[in-house]
């Protein structure tokens, strides 16, 4: 078969009614699931489309079978009834894109085929505004591609999003990208830092007030929810929101209406809420500092901003981006990063994440004076030997002179890892399995094994 052959895997013998025709530059072959797996072992395809659901198969299981039979071939999916959670899960498992109907879907298949020919599957998005929001998320590694894919999937929905990540990973940048990628980009994006205002002012800041509601309220004031009408409200550091306001926020998220302080009138709001935190909300729930019902209302679509140490392959792109940005802002000639400099930057773990790298680049540009190149000396980082991973600084488990029970110790470590993953995902075994790079069945078996061992 030629390189422009596309395999459409479906229980239906023909394309759906909303796909009336396809371009002549490539051919579609439609096969049922069982026959398709056999054919993939001997045939070559430019792209594969899964027309979900496939009776008798789970999407994840069939996707795994396709990837084993045709490694490296881009796999797309079509499922008009897929939930956001299902789409995100399949994206984690390797689906490149979810296809809309008709001509725009054909256009995406075309783009995938062309990108594969060029050996660049990172360039898959064709949405209007692609350049605007994707340019903000600098990076071409797997972590950033997955983040971009998740944003594409959820951008057009109104579902609430919870962005987590360490300090300095760019959570607000992720929120702005989500806003710009969706159909609310023409509306306002209003940001509120929940830790920056005292509790006495926070309620008025969020919900507004009417004249005379409290001492000093000399006129009506619109709150941030109303200001974000038709757009996005970004609640940063949501873990710092006082308990007294958490119940009011929950009501607004449920009813999609607000009441200004001092008023009984309800105001309908049409907004997308995105929250962010760098703290462990599950731990705060255990400490009764964060409402469990609010957590689940916010965590409809979870997005994690990866720490920079997990995507060091993006450091050269980020460093060059920041150098260009600083030089443009300062109105000075562009500077170049020496190869030795990039090697040094890529060998550092960046505990302060992208924000630390940005600040370090700004300092380096200033210290380099009139030099056109940035040398390693411009970046006063710890020597590589002092920047080893935590696990390299000493043994994870110290073996006493009297010895230890190897199996019991190993089981204890495994139990701790599984408990942490389940706690962070609110008991969701599939999400915990994804976090630990395990199959869900493997995780369940390990949990059962440890529970059995504990009871024996």
WOBEL-V679942 format. One record per backbone hydrogen bond with DSSP energy under -1.0 kcal/mol. CO is the residue of the C=O (numbers start at 1). NH is the residue of the N-H. Records with the same first field share a line. If there is no record, write none. Layout:
BEGIN
CO->NH + NH
END
This chain:
BEGIN
2->5
4->27
5->46
6->29
7->49
8->31
9->51
16->19
27->6
29->8
31->10
32->36
33->37
34->38
35->39
36->40
39->42 + 43
47->7
48->76
49->9
50->52 + 78
54->57
58->62
59->63
60->64
61->65
62->66
63->67
64->68
65->69
66->70
70->73
74->48
75->96
76->50
77->99
78->52
79->82
83->87
84->88
85->89
86->90
87->91
88->92
89->93
90->95
97->77
102->106
103->107
104->108
105->109
106->110
107->111
108->112
109->113
110->114
111->115
112->116
113->117
114->118
115->120
120->123
122->124
127->130
129->133
130->134
131->135
136->138
141->145
142->146
143->147
144->148
145->149
146->150
147->151
148->152
149->153
150->154
151->155
154->157
160->301
161->275
162->303
163->277
164->305
166->169
168->355
170->174
171->175
172->176
173->177
174->178
175->179
176->180
177->181
182->185
184->187
188->232
190->234
192->236
193->196
198->201 + 202
201->205
202->206
203->207
204->208
205->224
206->225
208->261
209->221
210->213
214->217
216->218
217->212
221->209
223->227
224->228
226->229
228->231
231->272
232->190
233->274
234->192
235->276
236->194
237->240
238->241
242->245 + 246
243->247
245->249
246->250
247->251
248->252
249->253
250->254
251->255
252->256
256->269
258->267
260->263
261->210
267->258
270->230
272->233
273->161
274->235
275->163
276->238
279->281
280->284
281->285
282->286
283->287
284->289
285->288
291->295
292->296
293->297
294->298
295->299
301->162
303->164
307->310
308->311
311->314
312->315
314->318
315->319
316->320
317->321
318->322
319->323
320->324
321->325
322->326
323->327
324->328
325->329
326->330
327->332
336->374
338->342
339->343
340->344
341->345
342->346
345->348
350->353
352->356
353->357
354->358
355->359
356->360
357->361
358->362
359->363
360->364
361->365
362->366
363->367
364->368
368->371
372->336
374->338
375->378
376->379
379->381
383->386
384->387
389->392
390->393
400->403
405->409
406->410
407->411
408->412
409->413
410->414
411->415
412->416
413->417
414->418
415->419
416->420
417->421
418->422
419->423
420->424
421->425
422->427
423->426
425->428
428->432
429->433
430->434
431->435
432->436
433->438
434->437
439->443
440->444
441->445
442->446
443->447
444->448
445->449
446->450
447->451
448->452
449->453
450->454
451->455
452->456
END
